[in-house]
Amino acid sequence: MYTITKGPSKLVAQRRTAWQQVQQQLDGGPAGEGRPRPVQYVERTPNPRLQNFVPIDLDEWWAQQFLARITSCS
């Protein structure tokens, strides 16, 4: 098991805030002062092999791994 110290947790908070700002701008929110809007890349012809691709929820995956570790130790 590991602990997130102050330095890395601050970095994670900064990245989360920056990503939330990008998401708001992509959704049509106001752009920052003097900053251009982010550009969202969209495939013109999607790859047919990726048609059924389903991204995983990493938070859920980590939670399952954590619970599996706990139950295997009990």
PDB file of N, CA, C and O in Angstrom, chain B, residues numbered from 101:
ATOM      1  N   MET B 101       0.845  -1.178   0.000  1.00  0.00           N
ATOM      2  CA  MET B 101       0.000   0.000   0.000  1.00  0.00           C
ATOM      3  C   MET B 101       0.890   1.240   0.000  1.00  0.00           C
ATOM      4  O   MET B 101       1.993   1.204   0.545  1.00  0.00           O
ATOM      5  N   TYR B 102       0.440   2.306  -0.586  1.00  0.00           N
ATOM      6  CA  TYR B 102       1.241   3.513  -0.664  1.00  0.00           C
ATOM      7  C   TYR B 102       0.424   4.723  -0.229  1.00  0.00           C
ATOM      8  O   TYR B 102      -0.804   4.677  -0.173  1.00  0.00           O
ATOM      9  N   THR B 103       1.126   5.795   0.075  1.00  0.00           N
ATOM     10  CA  THR B 103       0.491   7.041   0.492  1.00  0.00           C
ATOM     11  C   THR B 103       0.919   8.150  -0.464  1.00  0.00           C
ATOM     12  O   THR B 103       2.080   8.227  -0.865  1.00  0.00           O
ATOM     13  N   ILE B 104      -0.020   8.994  -0.816  1.00  0.00           N
ATOM     14  CA  ILE B 104       0.317  10.131  -1.660  1.00  0.00           C
ATOM     15  C   ILE B 104       0.761  11.265  -0.754  1.00  0.00           C
ATOM     16  O   ILE B 104       0.013  11.704   0.120  1.00  0.00           O
ATOM     17  N   THR B 105       1.979  11.735  -0.966  1.00  0.00           N
ATOM     18  CA  THR B 105       2.500  12.822  -0.149  1.00  0.00           C
ATOM     19  C   THR B 105       2.011  14.159  -0.684  1.00  0.00           C
ATOM     20  O   THR B 105       1.343  14.209  -1.717  1.00  0.00           O
ATOM     21  N   LYS B 106       2.334  15.221  -0.002  1.00  0.00           N
ATOM     22  CA  LYS B 106       1.848  16.552  -0.345  1.00  0.00           C
ATOM     23  C   LYS B 106       2.251  16.983  -1.750  1.00  0.00           C
ATOM     24  O   LYS B 106       1.436  17.553  -2.475  1.00  0.00           O
ATOM     25  N   GLY B 107       3.496  16.720  -2.145  1.00  0.00           N
ATOM     26  CA  GLY B 107       3.981  17.131  -3.469  1.00  0.00           C
ATOM     27  C   GLY B 107       3.186  16.513  -4.604  1.00  0.00           C
ATOM     28  O   GLY B 107       2.630  17.240  -5.426  1.00  0.00           O
ATOM     29  N   PRO B 108       3.117  15.174  -4.671  1.00  0.00           N
ATOM     30  CA  PRO B 108       2.353  14.552  -5.751  1.00  0.00           C
ATOM     31  C   PRO B 108       0.863  14.884  -5.708  1.00  0.00           C
ATOM     32  O   PRO B 108       0.243  15.039  -6.761  1.00  0.00           O
ATOM     33  N   SER B 109       0.275  14.997  -4.518  1.00  0.00           N
ATOM     34  CA  SER B 109      -1.154  15.304  -4.454  1.00  0.00           C
ATOM     35  C   SER B 109      -1.422  16.712  -4.970  1.00  0.00           C
ATOM     36  O   SER B 109      -2.472  16.969  -5.558  1.00  0.00           O
ATOM     37  N   LYS B 110      -0.475  17.625  -4.754  1.00  0.00           N
ATOM     38  CA  LYS B 110      -0.617  18.980  -5.283  1.00  0.00           C
ATOM     39  C   LYS B 110      -0.549  18.955  -6.809  1.00  0.00           C
ATOM     40  O   LYS B 110      -1.311  19.652  -7.480  1.00  0.00           O
ATOM     41  N   LEU B 111       0.356  18.160  -7.347  1.00  0.00           N
ATOM     42  CA  LEU B 111       0.486  18.017  -8.790  1.00  0.00           C
ATOM     43  C   LEU B 111      -0.794  17.434  -9.390  1.00  0.00           C
ATOM     44  O   LEU B 111      -1.269  17.905 -10.423  1.00  0.00           O
ATOM     45  N   VAL B 112      -1.341  16.422  -8.749  1.00  0.00           N
ATOM     46  CA  VAL B 112      -2.591  15.815  -9.223  1.00  0.00           C
ATOM     47  C   VAL B 112      -3.715  16.850  -9.204  1.00  0.00           C
ATOM     48  O   VAL B 112      -4.502  16.924 -10.147  1.00  0.00           O
ATOM     49  N   ALA B 113      -3.797  17.642  -8.148  1.00  0.00           N
ATOM     50  CA  ALA B 113      -4.837  18.678  -8.057  1.00  0.00           C
ATOM     51  C   ALA B 113      -4.672  19.715  -9.165  1.00  0.00           C
ATOM     52  O   ALA B 113      -5.662  20.158  -9.747  1.00  0.00           O
ATOM     53  N   GLN B 114      -3.434  20.105  -9.462  1.00  0.00           N
ATOM     54  CA  GLN B 114      -3.191  21.074 -10.536  1.00  0.00           C
ATOM     55  C   GLN B 114      -3.608  20.506 -11.885  1.00  0.00           C
ATOM     56  O   GLN B 114      -4.233  21.201 -12.685  1.00  0.00           O
ATOM     57  N   ARG B 115      -3.268  19.251 -12.141  1.00  0.00           N
ATOM     58  CA  ARG B 115      -3.627  18.613 -13.412  1.00  0.00           C
ATOM     59  C   ARG B 115      -5.135  18.467 -13.539  1.00  0.00           C
ATOM     60  O   ARG B 115      -5.694  18.677 -14.615  1.00  0.00           O
ATOM     61  N   ARG B 116      -5.793  18.109 -12.443  1.00  0.00           N
ATOM     62  CA  ARG B 116      -7.245  17.957 -12.468  1.00  0.00           C
ATOM     63  C   ARG B 116      -7.912  19.296 -12.788  1.00  0.00           C
ATOM     64  O   ARG B 116      -8.840  19.354 -13.594  1.00  0.00           O
ATOM     65  N   THR B 117      -7.436  20.370 -12.154  1.00  0.00           N
ATOM     66  CA  THR B 117      -7.988  21.702 -12.400  1.00  0.00           C
ATOM     67  C   THR B 117      -7.772  22.116 -13.851  1.00  0.00           C
ATOM     68  O   THR B 117      -8.683  22.642 -14.490  1.00  0.00           O
ATOM     69  N   ALA B 118      -6.572  21.881 -14.371  1.00  0.00           N
ATOM     70  CA  ALA B 118      -6.274  22.242 -15.761  1.00  0.00           C
ATOM     71  C   ALA B 118      -7.160  21.452 -16.719  1.00  0.00           C
ATOM     72  O   ALA B 118      -7.672  22.010 -17.690  1.00  0.00           O
ATOM     73  N   TRP B 119      -7.345  20.159 -16.456  1.00  0.00           N
ATOM     74  CA  TRP B 119      -8.179  19.337 -17.336  1.00  0.00           C
ATOM     75  C   TRP B 119      -9.640  19.782 -17.275  1.00  0.00           C
ATOM     76  O   TRP B 119     -10.320  19.795 -18.301  1.00  0.00           O
ATOM     77  N   GLN B 120     -10.127  20.143 -16.101  1.00  0.00           N
ATOM     78  CA  GLN B 120     -11.501  20.631 -15.982  1.00  0.00           C
ATOM     79  C   GLN B 120     -11.689  21.913 -16.782  1.00  0.00           C
ATOM     80  O   GLN B 120     -12.745  22.115 -17.383  1.00  0.00           O
ATOM     81  N   GLN B 121     -10.687  22.779 -16.799  1.00  0.00           N
ATOM     82  CA  GLN B 121     -10.773  24.006 -17.589  1.00  0.00           C
ATOM     83  C   GLN B 121     -10.842  23.686 -19.077  1.00  0.00           C
ATOM     84  O   GLN B 121     -11.613  24.305 -19.811  1.00  0.00           O
ATOM     85  N   VAL B 122     -10.042  22.724 -19.525  1.00  0.00           N
ATOM     86  CA  VAL B 122     -10.075  22.321 -20.937  1.00  0.00           C
ATOM     87  C   VAL B 122     -11.453  21.757 -21.282  1.00  0.00           C
ATOM     88  O   VAL B 122     -12.012  22.084 -22.329  1.00  0.00           O
ATOM     89  N   GLN B 123     -11.993  20.922 -20.419  1.00  0.00           N
ATOM     90  CA  GLN B 123     -13.312  20.342 -20.675  1.00  0.00           C
ATOM     91  C   GLN B 123     -14.381  21.429 -20.755  1.00  0.00           C
ATOM     92  O   GLN B 123     -15.254  21.370 -21.621  1.00  0.00           O
ATOM     93  N   GLN B 124     -14.325  22.418 -19.867  1.00  0.00           N
ATOM     94  CA  GLN B 124     -15.297  23.510 -19.903  1.00  0.00           C
ATOM     95  C   GLN B 124     -15.178  24.287 -21.205  1.00  0.00           C
ATOM     96  O   GLN B 124     -16.191  24.651 -21.802  1.00  0.00           O
ATOM     97  N   GLN B 125     -13.961  24.544 -21.649  1.00  0.00           N
ATOM     98  CA  GLN B 125     -13.760  25.278 -22.894  1.00  0.00           C
ATOM     99  C   GLN B 125     -14.250  24.470 -24.092  1.00  0.00           C
ATOM    100  O   GLN B 125     -14.824  25.035 -25.022  1.00  0.00           O
ATOM    101  N   LEU B 126     -14.032  23.162 -24.080  1.00  0.00           N
ATOM    102  CA  LEU B 126     -14.516  22.317 -25.168  1.00  0.00           C
ATOM    103  C   LEU B 126     -16.039  22.285 -25.201  1.00  0.00           C
ATOM    104  O   LEU B 126     -16.641  22.158 -26.267  1.00  0.00           O
ATOM    105  N   ASP B 127     -16.656  22.401 -24.033  1.00  0.00           N
ATOM    106  CA  ASP B 127     -18.119  22.397 -23.949  1.00  0.00           C
ATOM    107  C   ASP B 127     -18.730  23.754 -24.286  1.00  0.00           C
ATOM    108  O   ASP B 127     -19.946  23.923 -24.207  1.00  0.00           O
ATOM    109  N   GLY B 128     -17.894  24.722 -24.660  1.00  0.00           N
ATOM    110  CA  GLY B 128     -18.413  26.025 -25.069  1.00  0.00           C
ATOM    111  C   GLY B 128     -18.302  27.098 -24.010  1.00  0.00           C
ATOM    112  O   GLY B 128     -18.850  28.188 -24.178  1.00  0.00           O
ATOM    113  N   GLY B 129     -17.606  26.817 -22.923  1.00  0.00           N
ATOM    114  CA  GLY B 129     -17.407  27.823 -21.884  1.00  0.00           C
ATOM    115  C   GLY B 129     -16.442  28.892 -22.350  1.00  0.00           C
ATOM    116  O   GLY B 129     -15.876  28.788 -23.438  1.00  0.00           O
ATOM    117  N   PRO B 130     -16.248  29.925 -21.536  1.00  0.00           N
ATOM    118  CA  PRO B 130     -15.359  31.021 -21.941  1.00  0.00           C
ATOM    119  C   PRO B 130     -13.896  30.585 -22.003  1.00  0.00           C
ATOM    120  O   PRO B 130     -13.434  29.818 -21.158  1.00  0.00           O
ATOM    121  N   ALA B 131     -13.181  31.074 -22.994  1.00  0.00           N
ATOM    122  CA  ALA B 131     -11.746  30.812 -23.098  1.00  0.00           C
ATOM    123  C   ALA B 131     -11.023  31.718 -22.112  1.00  0.00           C
ATOM    124  O   ALA B 131     -11.555  32.747 -21.696  1.00  0.00           O
ATOM    125  N   GLY B 132      -9.814  31.331 -21.743  1.00  0.00           N
ATOM    126  CA  GLY B 132      -9.031  32.137 -20.818  1.00  0.00           C
ATOM    127  C   GLY B 132      -8.624  33.461 -21.444  1.00  0.00           C
ATOM    128  O   GLY B 132      -8.717  33.635 -22.660  1.00  0.00           O
ATOM    129  N   GLU B 133      -8.178  34.385 -20.620  1.00  0.00           N
ATOM    130  CA  GLU B 133      -7.775  35.708 -21.101  1.00  0.00           C
ATOM    131  C   GLU B 133      -6.595  35.586 -22.053  1.00  0.00           C
ATOM    132  O   GLU B 133      -5.513  35.152 -21.656  1.00  0.00           O
ATOM    133  N   GLY B 134      -6.801  35.969 -23.311  1.00  0.00           N
ATOM    134  CA  GLY B 134      -5.727  35.949 -24.291  1.00  0.00           C
ATOM    135  C   GLY B 134      -5.269  34.553 -24.702  1.00  0.00           C
ATOM    136  O   GLY B 134      -4.285  34.417 -25.428  1.00  0.00           O
ATOM    137  N   ARG B 135      -5.950  33.544 -24.261  1.00  0.00           N
ATOM    138  CA  ARG B 135      -5.571  32.171 -24.601  1.00  0.00           C
ATOM    139  C   ARG B 135      -6.515  31.629 -25.670  1.00  0.00           C
ATOM    140  O   ARG B 135      -7.720  31.873 -25.617  1.00  0.00           O
ATOM    141  N   PRO B 136      -5.978  30.905 -26.628  1.00  0.00           N
ATOM    142  CA  PRO B 136      -6.859  30.312 -27.643  1.00  0.00           C
ATOM    143  C   PRO B 136      -7.643  29.134 -27.062  1.00  0.00           C
ATOM    144  O   PRO B 136      -7.244  28.527 -26.068  1.00  0.00           O
ATOM    145  N   ARG B 137      -8.740  28.839 -27.695  1.00  0.00           N
ATOM    146  CA  ARG B 137      -9.532  27.678 -27.276  1.00  0.00           C
ATOM    147  C   ARG B 137      -8.775  26.399 -27.626  1.00  0.00           C
ATOM    148  O   ARG B 137      -8.010  26.384 -28.590  1.00  0.00           O
ATOM    149  N   PRO B 138      -8.974  25.324 -26.859  1.00  0.00           N
ATOM    150  CA  PRO B 138      -8.337  24.053 -27.204  1.00  0.00           C
ATOM    151  C   PRO B 138      -8.946  23.492 -28.491  1.00  0.00           C
ATOM    152  O   PRO B 138     -10.111  23.745 -28.798  1.00  0.00           O
ATOM    153  N   VAL B 139      -8.164  22.745 -29.223  1.00  0.00           N
ATOM    154  CA  VAL B 139      -8.631  22.125 -30.461  1.00  0.00           C
ATOM    155  C   VAL B 139      -8.901  20.658 -30.166  1.00  0.00           C
ATOM    156  O   VAL B 139      -8.045  19.953 -29.631  1.00  0.00           O
ATOM    157  N   GLN B 140     -10.095  20.208 -30.519  1.00  0.00           N
ATOM    158  CA  GLN B 140     -10.449  18.815 -30.287  1.00  0.00           C
ATOM    159  C   GLN B 140     -10.293  18.048 -31.596  1.00  0.00           C
ATOM    160  O   GLN B 140     -10.880  18.413 -32.614  1.00  0.00           O
ATOM    161  N   TYR B 141      -9.502  16.991 -31.559  1.00  0.00           N
ATOM    162  CA  TYR B 141      -9.266  16.169 -32.740  1.00  0.00           C
ATOM    163  C   TYR B 141     -10.378  15.149 -32.875  1.00  0.00           C
ATOM    164  O   TYR B 141     -10.720  14.460 -31.914  1.00  0.00           O
ATOM    165  N   VAL B 142     -10.943  15.053 -34.069  1.00  0.00           N
ATOM    166  CA  VAL B 142     -11.982  14.063 -34.350  1.00  0.00           C
ATOM    167  C   VAL B 142     -11.603  13.348 -35.642  1.00  0.00           C
ATOM    168  O   VAL B 142     -11.322  13.994 -36.652  1.00  0.00           O
ATOM    169  N   GLU B 143     -11.595  12.036 -35.614  1.00  0.00           N
ATOM    170  CA  GLU B 143     -11.285  11.242 -36.805  1.00  0.00           C
ATOM    171  C   GLU B 143     -12.353  11.466 -37.871  1.00  0.00           C
ATOM    172  O   GLU B 143     -13.550  11.420 -37.588  1.00  0.00           O
ATOM    173  N   ARG B 144     -11.907  11.708 -39.089  1.00  0.00           N
ATOM    174  CA  ARG B 144     -12.862  11.851 -40.198  1.00  0.00           C
ATOM    175  C   ARG B 144     -13.385  10.492 -40.627  1.00  0.00           C
ATOM    176  O   ARG B 144     -14.572  10.336 -40.914  1.00  0.00           O
ATOM    177  N   THR B 145     -12.507   9.521 -40.670  1.00  0.00           N
ATOM    178  CA  THR B 145     -12.917   8.150 -41.007  1.00  0.00           C
ATOM    179  C   THR B 145     -12.457   7.249 -39.874  1.00  0.00           C
ATOM    180  O   THR B 145     -11.297   6.837 -39.843  1.00  0.00           O
ATOM    181  N   PRO B 146     -13.349   6.940 -38.947  1.00  0.00           N
ATOM    182  CA  PRO B 146     -12.975   6.110 -37.803  1.00  0.00           C
ATOM    183  C   PRO B 146     -12.482   4.726 -38.236  1.00  0.00           C
ATOM    184  O   PRO B 146     -12.932   4.173 -39.240  1.00  0.00           O
ATOM    185  N   ASN B 147     -11.562   4.194 -37.465  1.00  0.00           N
ATOM    186  CA  ASN B 147     -11.023   2.867 -37.726  1.00  0.00           C
ATOM    187  C   ASN B 147     -12.105   1.830 -37.430  1.00  0.00           C
ATOM    188  O   ASN B 147     -12.625   1.804 -36.315  1.00  0.00           O
ATOM    189  N   PRO B 148     -12.460   0.980 -38.386  1.00  0.00           N
ATOM    190  CA  PRO B 148     -13.523  -0.012 -38.155  1.00  0.00           C
ATOM    191  C   PRO B 148     -13.175  -1.012 -37.051  1.00  0.00           C
ATOM    192  O   PRO B 148     -14.072  -1.568 -36.417  1.00  0.00           O
ATOM    193  N   ARG B 149     -11.869  -1.246 -36.814  1.00  0.00           N
ATOM    194  CA  ARG B 149     -11.484  -2.178 -35.741  1.00  0.00           C
ATOM    195  C   ARG B 149     -11.847  -1.637 -34.364  1.00  0.00           C
ATOM    196  O   ARG B 149     -12.001  -2.400 -33.411  1.00  0.00           O
ATOM    197  N   LEU B 150     -11.984  -0.315 -34.264  1.00  0.00           N
ATOM    198  CA  LEU B 150     -12.291   0.300 -32.964  1.00  0.00           C
ATOM    199  C   LEU B 150     -13.782   0.549 -32.764  1.00  0.00           C
ATOM    200  O   LEU B 150     -14.184   1.203 -31.802  1.00  0.00           O
ATOM    201  N   GLN B 151     -14.593   0.029 -33.667  1.00  0.00           N
ATOM    202  CA  GLN B 151     -16.033   0.276 -33.612  1.00  0.00           C
ATOM    203  C   GLN B 151     -16.652  -0.153 -32.277  1.00  0.00           C
ATOM    204  O   GLN B 151     -17.512   0.547 -31.743  1.00  0.00           O
ATOM    205  N   ASN B 152     -16.228  -1.282 -31.743  1.00  0.00           N
ATOM    206  CA  ASN B 152     -16.800  -1.795 -30.491  1.00  0.00           C
ATOM    207  C   ASN B 152     -15.926  -1.512 -29.275  1.00  0.00           C
ATOM    208  O   ASN B 152     -16.116  -2.111 -28.217  1.00  0.00           O
ATOM    209  N   PHE B 153     -14.963  -0.594 -29.426  1.00  0.00           N
ATOM    210  CA  PHE B 153     -14.061  -0.266 -28.330  1.00  0.00           C
ATOM    211  C   PHE B 153     -14.832   0.388 -27.179  1.00  0.00           C
ATOM    212  O   PHE B 153     -15.617   1.313 -27.388  1.00  0.00           O
ATOM    213  N   VAL B 154     -14.598  -0.102 -25.982  1.00  0.00           N
ATOM    214  CA  VAL B 154     -15.211   0.465 -24.782  1.00  0.00           C
ATOM    215  C   VAL B 154     -14.075   0.816 -23.816  1.00  0.00           C
ATOM    216  O   VAL B 154     -13.376  -0.081 -23.346  1.00  0.00           O
ATOM    217  N   PRO B 155     -13.878   2.105 -23.511  1.00  0.00           N
ATOM    218  CA  PRO B 155     -12.814   2.470 -22.577  1.00  0.00           C
ATOM    219  C   PRO B 155     -13.140   1.966 -21.172  1.00  0.00           C
ATOM    220  O   PRO B 155     -14.307   1.828 -20.803  1.00  0.00           O
ATOM    221  N   ILE B 156     -12.094   1.694 -20.401  1.00  0.00           N
ATOM    222  CA  ILE B 156     -12.331   1.240 -19.027  1.00  0.00           C
ATOM    223  C   ILE B 156     -12.288   2.433 -18.083  1.00  0.00           C
ATOM    224  O   ILE B 156     -11.656   3.450 -18.366  1.00  0.00           O
ATOM    225  N   ASP B 157     -12.962   2.288 -16.975  1.00  0.00           N
ATOM    226  CA  ASP B 157     -12.936   3.291 -15.915  1.00  0.00           C
ATOM    227  C   ASP B 157     -11.799   2.909 -14.982  1.00  0.00           C
ATOM    228  O   ASP B 157     -11.913   1.958 -14.209  1.00  0.00           O
ATOM    229  N   LEU B 158     -10.687   3.663 -15.057  1.00  0.00           N
ATOM    230  CA  LEU B 158      -9.516   3.311 -14.254  1.00  0.00           C
ATOM    231  C   LEU B 158      -9.783   3.383 -12.761  1.00  0.00           C
ATOM    232  O   LEU B 158      -9.249   2.578 -11.999  1.00  0.00           O
ATOM    233  N   ASP B 159     -10.601   4.334 -12.334  1.00  0.00           N
ATOM    234  CA  ASP B 159     -10.926   4.414 -10.907  1.00  0.00           C
ATOM    235  C   ASP B 159     -11.626   3.141 -10.442  1.00  0.00           C
ATOM    236  O   ASP B 159     -11.314   2.608  -9.377  1.00  0.00           O
ATOM    237  N   GLU B 160     -12.564   2.662 -11.239  1.00  0.00           N
ATOM    238  CA  GLU B 160     -13.274   1.431 -10.897  1.00  0.00           C
ATOM    239  C   GLU B 160     -12.329   0.239 -10.924  1.00  0.00           C
ATOM    240  O   GLU B 160     -12.404  -0.631 -10.056  1.00  0.00           O
ATOM    241  N   TRP B 161     -11.434   0.191 -11.917  1.00  0.00           N
ATOM    242  CA  TRP B 161     -10.485  -0.904 -12.016  1.00  0.00           C
ATOM    243  C   TRP B 161      -9.569  -0.950 -10.796  1.00  0.00           C
ATOM    244  O   TRP B 161      -9.342  -2.015 -10.223  1.00  0.00           O
ATOM    245  N   TRP B 162      -9.039   0.223 -10.397  1.00  0.00           N
ATOM    246  CA  TRP B 162      -8.174   0.276  -9.217  1.00  0.00           C
ATOM    247  C   TRP B 162      -8.938  -0.128  -7.963  1.00  0.00           C
ATOM    248  O   TRP B 162      -8.391  -0.801  -7.089  1.00  0.00           O
ATOM    249  N   ALA B 163     -10.201   0.281  -7.872  1.00  0.00           N
ATOM    250  CA  ALA B 163     -11.011  -0.102  -6.705  1.00  0.00           C
ATOM    251  C   ALA B 163     -11.179  -1.619  -6.657  1.00  0.00           C
ATOM    252  O   ALA B 163     -11.087  -2.222  -5.588  1.00  0.00           O
ATOM    253  N   GLN B 164     -11.425  -2.231  -7.803  1.00  0.00           N
ATOM    254  CA  GLN B 164     -11.563  -3.693  -7.842  1.00  0.00           C
ATOM    255  C   GLN B 164     -10.259  -4.382  -7.457  1.00  0.00           C
ATOM    256  O   GLN B 164     -10.272  -5.380  -6.736  1.00  0.00           O
ATOM    257  N   GLN B 165      -9.139  -3.857  -7.932  1.00  0.00           N
ATOM    258  CA  GLN B 165      -7.835  -4.432  -7.576  1.00  0.00           C
ATOM    259  C   GLN B 165      -7.588  -4.322  -6.077  1.00  0.00           C
ATOM    260  O   GLN B 165      -7.108  -5.263  -5.445  1.00  0.00           O
ATOM    261  N   PHE B 166      -7.919  -3.170  -5.517  1.00  0.00           N
ATOM    262  CA  PHE B 166      -7.739  -2.934  -4.089  1.00  0.00           C
ATOM    263  C   PHE B 166      -8.587  -3.905  -3.270  1.00  0.00           C
ATOM    264  O   PHE B 166      -8.095  -4.514  -2.320  1.00  0.00           O
ATOM    265  N   LEU B 167      -9.855  -4.048  -3.638  1.00  0.00           N
ATOM    266  CA  LEU B 167     -10.737  -4.966  -2.918  1.00  0.00           C
ATOM    267  C   LEU B 167     -10.291  -6.415  -3.066  1.00  0.00           C
ATOM    268  O   LEU B 167     -10.382  -7.194  -2.117  1.00  0.00           O
ATOM    269  N   ALA B 168      -9.816  -6.773  -4.239  1.00  0.00           N
ATOM    270  CA  ALA B 168      -9.327  -8.140  -4.442  1.00  0.00           C
ATOM    271  C   ALA B 168      -8.126  -8.426  -3.546  1.00  0.00           C
ATOM    272  O   ALA B 168      -8.008  -9.515  -2.985  1.00  0.00           O
ATOM    273  N   ARG B 169      -7.228  -7.436  -3.413  1.00  0.00           N
ATOM    274  CA  ARG B 169      -6.070  -7.599  -2.536  1.00  0.00           C
ATOM    275  C   ARG B 169      -6.493  -7.765  -1.077  1.00  0.00           C
ATOM    276  O   ARG B 169      -5.945  -8.590  -0.345  1.00  0.00           O
ATOM    277  N   ILE B 170      -7.475  -6.966  -0.676  1.00  0.00           N
ATOM    278  CA  ILE B 170      -7.952  -7.044   0.714  1.00  0.00           C
ATOM    279  C   ILE B 170      -8.579  -8.411   0.988  1.00  0.00           C
ATOM    280  O   ILE B 170      -8.287  -9.037   2.007  1.00  0.00           O
ATOM    281  N   THR B 171      -9.427  -8.863   0.094  1.00  0.00           N
ATOM    282  CA  THR B 171     -10.105 -10.146   0.323  1.00  0.00           C
ATOM    283  C   THR B 171      -9.147 -11.330   0.250  1.00  0.00           C
ATOM    284  O   THR B 171      -9.357 -12.333   0.933  1.00  0.00           O
ATOM    285  N   SER B 172      -8.091 -11.228  -0.574  1.00  0.00           N
ATOM    286  CA  SER B 172      -7.146 -12.333  -0.661  1.00  0.00           C
ATOM    287  C   SER B 172      -6.257 -12.415   0.585  1.00  0.00           C
ATOM    288  O   SER B 172      -5.727 -13.479   0.903  1.00  0.00           O
ATOM    289  N   CYS B 173      -6.095 -11.287   1.288  1.00  0.00           N
ATOM    290  CA  CYS B 173      -5.270 -11.276   2.500  1.00  0.00           C
ATOM    291  C   CYS B 173      -6.049 -11.722   3.720  1.00  0.00           C
ATOM    292  O   CYS B 173      -5.444 -12.100   4.724  1.00  0.00           O
ATOM    293  N   SER B 174      -7.353 -11.691   3.667  1.00  0.00           N
ATOM    294  CA  SER B 174      -8.180 -12.065   4.837  1.00  0.00           C
ATOM    295  C   SER B 174      -8.318 -13.533   4.990  1.00  0.00           C
ATOM    296  O   SER B 174      -8.978 -13.998   5.919  1.00  0.00           O
TER     297      SER B 174
END
